[in-house]
Amino acid sequence: MRAVEGDSASARVRRKLEAARARLILDRPFIGALLMHLPLVEHPRCASIATDARALYYSRDYIERLSFDDTRFMLAHEALHCALLHFHRRGHRLAARWDRACDYCVNQLLVDDGFAPPPGALLDPAFRGLSAEEIYALLPDEPAETLDEHWFGRAGSGEAAIASDRGGDAEATQLAGEAFLEAHRDGFDEVATRGSTLMPAEALAEAWRNRLASAALEAANVGSLGAALEEALDRLIQPRLPWRALLARFLLDVARGEHRYRPA
């Protein structure tokens, strides 16, 4: 009897997630298009909701407690983590602090796009318009809880990273791989199965760059891409050069005799 009840609860939660995703596809085509690349996987080790940029993992109990609007917010939240390549951009930064920076960034973008944040969401209007890297530099080392779990991995992303971070959990690896391949045989699968010279994390990042460009183009064509999201995507596609890079370029031009001073 309990097994039947559990199956019924799982089906009910999955229908809730699918309904929230369908609403996003209609109301927020950009985010909806991104979510179509993240198969839904109920996972026993997930306490809330998480992504490794290959799939979207969730706790049945957690999703069941969320309102429908909060469910939409959390789905959009995970999609933006992937679109903004947060799983790929951490580098040597501290993981917990990076996770917080990414959440501040994503939550502000969603609020600026008209979403209402769930209780406890990390949010600070002072970070409006800043990238995760810029927010990271401003954050104190004090711990703060994120609503979701970041299964981005220690050195990239993917099923192997989940297995490593979760104590060698082979079940996580199998679930992610099967769900991903079953849901979408897109560019990333082709790269992986052709034996690409790219590392898996690099191939995954490249796949998300392509998905981001495609989703943004479609949304722009129908006028559904908000100003805040458009600005964030512009920064990602054409990142601003840091002042050190600009100074180095200037000094190199001077050394080559290519720079000319012109009176005002």
KAJO-V870214 format. One record per backbone hydrogen bond with DSSP energy under -1.0 kcal/mol. CO is the residue of the C=O (numbers start at 0). NH is the residue of the N-H. If there is no record, write none. Layout:
CO;NH
CO;NH
//
This chain:
0;4
1;5
2;6
3;7
4;8
5;9
6;10
7;11
8;12
9;13
10;14
11;15
12;16
13;17
14;18
15;19
16;20
17;21
18;22
19;23
20;24
21;25
22;26
23;27
27;31
28;32
29;33
30;34
31;35
33;36
34;37
38;55
40;57
42;45
47;58
48;148
49;56
50;150
54;51
55;40
56;49
57;42
58;62
59;63
60;64
66;70
67;71
68;72
69;73
70;74
71;75
72;76
73;77
74;78
75;79
76;80
77;81
78;82
79;83
80;85
81;84
84;87
84;88
89;92
93;97
94;98
95;99
96;100
97;101
98;102
99;103
100;104
101;105
102;106
103;107
104;108
105;109
106;110
107;111
108;112
109;114
110;113
117;120
123;126
124;127
126;129
130;134
131;135
132;136
134;137
134;138
157;161
158;162
159;163
160;164
161;165
162;167
162;168
163;166
167;169
168;172
169;173
170;174
171;175
172;176
173;177
174;178
175;179
176;180
177;181
178;182
179;183
185;189
186;190
187;191
188;192
189;193
190;195
191;194
198;202
199;203
200;204
201;205
202;206
203;207
204;208
205;209
206;210
207;211
208;212
209;213
210;214
211;215
212;216
213;217
214;218
215;219
216;220
217;221
218;223
225;229
226;230
227;231
228;232
229;233
230;234
231;235
232;236
233;237
241;245
242;246
243;247
244;248
245;249
246;250
247;251
248;252
249;253
250;254
251;255
252;257
253;256
//
